[in-house]
Amino acid sequence: MQPSLPPGTVLQNRYRLVEVLGQGGFGRTYLAEDLGRFGERCALKEFTPPVGDAYALEKSNELFRREAAVLYQINHPQIPKFQATFEAEGRLFLVQDYVQGNTY
């Protein structure tokens, strides 16, 4: 897994990273400020697939795209709203509304 990006990094000339909120086997989540929306806070989910097997990487990228497509269709008050997806510095990201509170 690639190391996390440092706080203050700006991606897509829009998202300024504040801190890492958490990470797991396939990804990392950052708290970010959306500079295109007056510094509104958002969650950036970085996809970090396993390195090595080309098939596994291709399948992981397909699952990432599928997750983005499903999140785009969901509109529910208890699920953070999907905003965008992008690639930066060779990494894939999902952007969702940030919900402050404890993690489960």
Buried (B, 14 or more C-beta within 10 A) or exposed (E): BEEBBEEEBBBBEBBBBBEBBEBEEBBBBBBBBBBEEEEEBBBBBBBBBEEEEEEEEEEBEEEBEEBBEEBBEEEEEEEBBBBBBBEBEEBBBBBBBBEEEEEE
